[in-house]
Amino acid sequence: MMPASRDIAANSHASAWYRQPVVWLGIVIFAASLGGCIWMIVLGAQHGDTPLDTAPRTVFGVPASAHSAAATPDPNAGPPR
């Protein structure tokens, strides 16, 4: 009976999680992707975006601030009524 228990112990030791190469591959890929994310965050913090001089600010095409009611008249509109 002793050899059977040794076989079970040997099998459980051979199939331990730290002896599976796919587990280590997963750990390496996870660590590399986490390191890449941290690296991109650091690079983004070091190089700020400069604001561009563009049209008035809009959010999804809607003006972000209120416009004045006294707008300049359109020269093609004709005389006022």
N, CA, C and O of each residue as an XYZ file, in Angstrom:
324
protein
N       0.812     -1.200      0.000
C       0.000      0.000      0.000
C       0.858      1.267      0.000
O       0.388      2.322     -0.427
N       2.036      1.188      0.444
C       2.904      2.333      0.497
C       3.205      2.912     -0.889
O       3.188      4.134     -1.039
N       3.478      2.098     -1.900
C       3.780      2.664     -3.207
C       2.619      3.447     -3.802
O       2.849      4.432     -4.505
N       1.382      3.043     -3.543
C       0.235      3.765     -4.091
C       0.155      5.175     -3.516
O      -0.125      6.125     -4.246
N       0.392      5.317     -2.243
C       0.337      6.650     -1.631
C       1.475      7.528     -2.138
O       1.320      8.744     -2.249
N       2.613      6.921     -2.443
C       3.719      7.689     -2.998
C       3.387      8.165     -4.409
O       3.759      9.273     -4.797
N       2.694      7.336     -5.169
C       2.289      7.740     -6.516
C       1.315      8.907     -6.467
O       1.417      9.840     -7.264
N       0.380      8.857     -5.540
C      -0.596      9.945     -5.400
C       0.128     11.230     -5.002
O      -0.168     12.297     -5.539
N       1.057     11.137     -4.083
C       1.807     12.321     -3.659
C       2.661     12.856     -4.805
O       2.769     14.068     -4.988
N       3.259     11.964     -5.566
C       4.085     12.397     -6.701
C       3.216     13.045     -7.775
O       3.615     14.049     -8.366
N       2.041     12.490     -8.034
C       1.143     13.073     -9.032
C       0.635     14.439     -8.592
O       0.551     15.357     -9.408
N       0.299     14.586     -7.328
C      -0.203     15.881     -6.865
C       0.909     16.929     -6.886
O       0.656     18.104     -7.149
N       2.137     16.497     -6.610
C       3.264     17.439     -6.666
C       3.577     17.821     -8.109
O       3.914     18.972     -8.385
N       3.471     16.880     -9.017
C       3.765     17.150    -10.429
C       2.701     18.026    -11.071
O       2.993     18.750    -12.023
N       1.481     17.974    -10.571
C       0.406     18.775    -11.167
C       0.121     20.048    -10.374
O      -0.939     20.650    -10.546
N       1.032     20.463     -9.520
C       0.843     21.698     -8.752
C       0.817     22.890     -9.707
O       1.407     22.839    -10.786
N       0.141     23.947     -9.311
C      -0.056     25.095    -10.200
C       1.267     25.737    -10.615
O       1.390     26.215    -11.743
N       2.245     25.753     -9.729
C       3.508     26.406    -10.051
C       4.384     25.579    -10.988
O       5.444     26.042    -11.409
N       3.960     24.381    -11.313
C       4.691     23.549    -12.269
C       4.035     23.571    -13.652
O       4.459     22.836    -14.544
N       3.023     24.391    -13.840
C       2.329     24.480    -15.128
C       2.879     25.672    -15.901
O       2.753     26.808    -15.443
N       3.482     25.440    -17.056
C       4.072     26.569    -17.796
C       3.044     27.574    -18.301
O       3.366     28.752    -18.451
N       1.824     27.140    -18.564
C       0.820     28.077    -19.066
C       0.435     29.094    -17.984
O       0.061     30.224    -18.298
N       0.527     28.696    -16.730
C       0.251     29.640    -15.636
C       1.324     30.722    -15.609
O       1.007     31.901    -15.456
N       2.572     30.342    -15.752
C       3.652     31.319    -15.762
C       3.576     32.217    -16.986
O       3.868     33.410    -16.903
N       3.188     31.652    -18.115
C       3.010     32.473    -19.315
C       1.909     33.512    -19.084
O       2.062     34.673    -19.463
N       0.808     33.101    -18.467
C      -0.269     34.039    -18.155
C       0.181     35.132    -17.204
O      -0.197     36.293    -17.363
N       0.986     34.768    -16.218
C       1.492     35.757    -15.260
C       2.409     36.759    -15.964
O       2.333     37.959    -15.701
N       3.266     36.274    -16.850
C       4.185     37.158    -17.574
C       3.411     38.103    -18.491
O       3.715     39.294    -18.551
N       2.416     37.582    -19.200
C       1.626     38.435    -20.100
C       0.839     39.470    -19.302
O       0.754     40.629    -19.710
N       0.266     39.069    -18.177
C      -0.473     40.014    -17.332
C       0.460     41.108    -16.799
O       0.107     42.288    -16.822
N       1.634     40.724    -16.324
C       2.585     41.710    -15.783
C       3.054     42.665    -16.880
O       3.202     43.863    -16.639
N       3.286     42.139    -18.081
C       3.735     42.998    -19.184
C       2.644     43.984    -19.585
O       2.937     45.150    -19.852
N       1.399     43.538    -19.631
C       0.321     44.464    -20.003
C       0.086     45.503    -18.907
O      -0.192     46.664    -19.206
N       0.195     45.100    -17.662
C       0.050     46.059    -16.566
C       1.180     47.078    -16.594
O       0.944     48.269    -16.391
N       2.399     46.626    -16.843
C       3.530     47.545    -16.962
C       3.371     48.489    -18.141
O       3.723     49.664    -18.045
N       2.841     47.984    -19.261
C       2.599     48.840    -20.424
C       1.560     49.906    -20.138
O       1.705     51.047    -20.576
N       0.520     49.549    -19.412
C      -0.508     50.537    -19.052
C       0.082     51.625    -18.165
O      -0.179     52.811    -18.371
N       0.868     51.227    -17.190
C       1.488     52.209    -16.291
C       2.444     53.104    -17.073
O       2.499     54.310    -16.833
N       3.192     52.525    -18.001
C       4.121     53.293    -18.821
C       3.377     54.316    -19.680
O       3.823     55.456    -19.806
N       2.254     53.922    -20.269
C       1.473     54.858    -21.085
C       0.888     55.992    -20.238
O       0.823     57.133    -20.695
N       0.468     55.689    -19.026
C      -0.056     56.732    -18.135
C       1.050     57.725    -17.793
O       0.821     58.934    -17.798
N       2.245     57.223    -17.498
C       3.371     58.110    -17.174
C       3.729     58.965    -18.381
O       3.957     60.167    -18.235
N       3.784     58.368    -19.574
C       4.082     59.148    -20.773
C       3.011     60.204    -21.035
O       3.334     61.328    -21.421
N       1.754     59.858    -20.832
C       0.683     60.815    -21.045
C       0.727     61.966    -20.058
O       0.369     63.093    -20.401
N       1.161     61.695    -18.840
C       1.260     62.754    -17.835
C       2.427     63.692    -18.132
O       2.367     64.877    -17.805
N       3.475     63.178    -18.742
C       4.643     64.010    -19.037
C       4.433     64.914    -20.238
O       5.009     66.000    -20.304
N       3.623     64.484    -21.178
C       3.421     65.237    -22.416
C       1.967     65.699    -22.488
O       1.105     64.978    -22.992
N       1.701     66.894    -21.986
C       0.353     67.421    -21.969
C      -0.102     67.872    -23.345
O       0.715     68.239    -24.190
N      -1.394     67.844    -23.564
C      -1.967     68.316    -24.822
C      -2.059     69.832    -24.796
O      -2.479     70.422    -23.800
N      -1.664     70.460    -25.896
C      -1.809     71.905    -25.996
C      -3.166     72.210    -26.619
O      -3.547     71.577    -27.603
N      -3.896     73.165    -26.063
C      -5.206     73.486    -26.631
C      -5.070     74.110    -28.015
O      -4.151     74.889    -28.263
N      -5.966     73.773    -28.891
C      -5.965     74.308    -30.245
C      -6.949     75.464    -30.342
O      -7.988     75.469    -29.683
N      -6.608     76.438    -31.167
C      -7.518     77.540    -31.433
C      -8.489     77.093    -32.510
O      -8.147     77.081    -33.692
N      -9.673     76.732    -32.116
C     -10.670     76.224    -33.066
C     -11.963     77.009    -32.915
O     -12.001     78.054    -32.265
N     -12.999     76.500    -33.514
C     -14.325     77.120    -33.448
C     -14.814     77.158    -32.001
O     -14.189     76.571    -31.117
N     -15.929     77.848    -31.757
C     -16.456     77.912    -30.383
C     -16.661     76.523    -29.804
O     -16.914     75.557    -30.523
N     -16.546     76.453    -28.510
C     -16.677     75.167    -27.833
C     -18.085     74.610    -27.968
O     -19.075     75.295    -27.712
N     -18.147     73.341    -28.379
C     -19.427     72.652    -28.483
C     -19.297     71.262    -27.892
O     -18.212     70.681    -27.864
N     -20.406     70.742    -27.425
C     -20.482     69.378    -26.932
C     -21.504     68.659    -27.790
O     -22.693     68.969    -27.720
N     -21.068     67.710    -28.592
C     -21.930     66.991    -29.531
C     -22.676     67.949    -30.450
O     -23.836     67.709    -30.785
N     -22.017     69.036    -30.862
C     -22.599     69.990    -31.791
C     -23.463     71.051    -31.139
O     -23.932     71.955    -31.831
N     -23.692     70.979    -29.841
C     -24.500     71.965    -29.119
C     -23.535     72.921    -28.425
O     -22.589     72.475    -27.776
N     -23.762     74.241    -28.553
C     -22.853     75.193    -27.908
C     -22.768     74.947    -26.404
O     -23.776     74.682    -25.750
N     -21.552     75.039    -25.868
C     -21.331     74.780    -24.449
C     -21.691     75.982    -23.582
O     -21.875     75.831    -22.374
N     -21.795     77.162    -24.169
C     -22.172     78.346    -23.395
C     -23.277     79.091    -24.133
O     -23.489     78.901    -25.330
N     -23.973     79.940    -23.390
C     -25.077     80.701    -23.980
C     -24.534     81.784    -24.902
O     -23.478     82.364    -24.648
N     -25.272     82.046    -25.976
C     -24.884     83.096    -26.914
C     -25.676     84.359    -26.625
O     -26.774     84.305    -26.070
N     -25.116     85.480    -27.003
C     -25.780     86.761    -26.795
C     -26.983     86.871    -27.727
O     -26.939     86.391    -28.859
N     -28.056     87.502    -27.251
C     -29.248     87.692    -28.074
C     -29.020     88.798    -29.102
O     -29.664     88.810    -30.151
N     -28.120     89.714    -28.812
C     -27.842     90.819    -29.727
C     -26.725     90.405    -30.679
O     -25.602     90.902    -30.594
N     -27.042     89.515    -31.558
C     -26.053     89.054    -32.533
C     -25.953     90.055    -33.672
O     -26.848     90.875    -33.877
N     -24.878     89.977    -34.393
C     -24.717     90.874    -35.532
C     -25.695     90.469    -36.628
O     -25.878     89.280    -36.886
N     -26.327     91.450    -37.275
C     -27.327     91.118    -38.291
C     -26.673     90.486    -39.515
O     -25.523     90.773    -39.846
N     -27.425     89.632    -40.168
C     -26.952     88.976    -41.372
C     -27.092     89.958    -42.533
O     -28.195     90.455    -42.762
N     -26.019     90.263    -43.280
C     -26.121     91.236    -44.365
C     -26.998     90.733    -45.529
O     -27.470     91.550    -46.318
N     -27.221     89.468    -45.653
C     -28.042     88.919    -46.745
C     -29.519     88.776    -46.359
O     -30.323     88.322    -47.173
N     -29.879     89.150    -45.154
C     -31.253     88.945    -44.685
C     -32.218     89.989    -45.221
O     -33.424     89.741    -45.243
N     -31.738     91.134    -45.649
C     -32.626     92.181    -46.158
C     -32.992     93.168    -45.075
O     -32.488     93.075    -43.955
N     -33.868     94.119    -45.390
C     -34.239     95.150    -44.401
C     -35.108     94.554    -43.301
O     -35.845     93.596    -43.533
N     -35.019     95.123    -42.105
C     -35.893     94.649    -41.010
C     -37.338     95.031    -41.286
O     -37.585     96.022    -41.972
N     -38.280     94.289    -40.783
C     -39.706     94.542    -41.025
C     -40.324     95.327    -39.936
O     -41.518     95.623    -39.989
